[in-house]
Amino acid sequence: MASATRSLPILSLQAAEAAASASQQKAKELGIDVNIAIVDSTLHLLHFTRMPTAKLTSISIAINKAFTAAGHRLPTSHYNSPTFFPGGVGWGIQYSNGGRFCTLTGGVPILVEGEVVGAIGVSSGSAGEDVQVAEAGMRAVEGMVGRARGAKL
């Protein structure tokens, strides 16, 4: 018989804080200030950091990048293809979800044991910088999982 419920793995606050810290460190290495948003697998904001000179208009963009990456379980860079440009079959997706769907690069899902547990969205740098900063946060969570596995052995 099929189950009527499902357990959903959710990113912890501790992991979100580790991701934010690693992302801030990467941003400092790159010499930029960014907005860093981390959502859990329910798409709700879990942690937010605005570095001192990060663009104020990028706050909602960072949050929406994280929302999109977690909700679709794909990096937002996936939407930087002709399919999603004017005339493409995916054009208009950016207007979905109350305008929260973000096609800008810089949103990265966070996976634990193959399941999306949340996502990180970064905005205020260039597209490449945003990705580098987001991936640093993602790797910090992966590192926590690896250390936890090692401790269990």
N, C-alpha and C positions, 0 to 999 in steps of 0.2 A: 504494500500500500504506500502511496506517495505521501510525503510529509506535507503538512499544511504550513509549516514555517521553515525558515532558513536562518542559520546563523551567519551574520555578516561581519567579517573581520574589519575592525576599525582602528585606524592609526591612533596611538596614544599621544597624550599631551607631551610626555617625556620625549618621544620620538620626534614630534613636531618641533620641539624646542631644540633638539640636536640638529635637525635639518636646517632650522633658521640660523643657528649659530654657524654651521658649516657654510651656508650660503652667504652670510655676512662676511665671513673670512675671505671667501672667494671674491666677493665684490671689492673688498679692501685691496686684495692682491691686484685686481684689475684697475684700481683707482677710480671706482664709481660708487655712487650711492643709489640704492634701488629700494623698491617696495617688494616685500616678500610675503606672499599669502600661502597658507597651508590649510587645506580642507581635509576632512575625513571622508570615508567612503560613502557617507550619506550626503555629501556635497556641502556640508555646513562648515563655515569658517572655524578653524580650531586655533590658529595662531596667526598673528600679523605683525610684521616689523616694517617700520618706515625709517630708513636711514636718513640722517639729517638733511641732505640736499636732494633727496629723491623727488621727482616731479609729483606734485600733488594730484595732477590729472591722471597719473598712472596708478593711483591707489585702487580704483575700481577695476582697472585693466588687469592688475595682478590677481585680484580676487576672481575675476571672470576667467582668467587663464587657468587657474587651479580648478575652478568649477567645471570647466570644459574638459580638462585632462582627466579628472576623476570620473566625470559622468559618462564620457565616451571611451574611457580606458585607453586613450591614445595621447601621445604628445600633440600639442596644438600645431606643431610644425607639419603634421599630417594634412592640415587644411590649406597648406601653401602650394596648391597645385592647380592647374587650369580647370579642373573639375569644379572648383569653388570660386572661380573668377566669373565676372559677368558673362552670361551666355552658357556657362557650364551647368551640368545637371544638378550640381550641389549649390549653385548660387542662391543666396537667400538664407542659407542655414544660420548665418550670423544674426538674423532677426528672430530666431527661435528662442525659446526659454525666456521670454520677456526681454529679449535683447542681451541676455547674459552669455550666449554662446560666442566664444572668442576665437577667431581664426588667426590671431597674431602669435608668432613664435614666442615660446618662453613658458609654456605650461607643460609639466612633465608628471605622469602618473608615478606613484610610489607603490611598488609591488613587494609583497612578502609571500614567499613560497608560491609564486605565480598568481596571486590574487591582488587586485588593486585595493589597497587599504586607505588610500588618500591620494593627494596630488599637491604639487607645489607650483605656484605661479609667480613669476618674477617680471617686473616691468620698471623701466626708466633708463635702461641701457640700450645698446643696439640689440638687434635680434640675436646675434651671436653671443653677446655678453649675457643677455638674459638666459639663454640656454645653458651657458657654462655655469652660471650662478645656481640655476635650478638643479642642474645635474649634480652639483656639489652637495646640495641638500639631500637629494635622492640617495646618493652614495653613502652619506652619513647614516641614513636609516638602514641601508643594506649592511653597513659595517656593524651596526648594533645587533642585527639579526645574526650575522656571522659570529660575533663574539658570544652571543647567547647560546648558539649551537655548540660552540667550542667548550663552553663551561659545562654543558650537559654531558659531554662525552666522558 
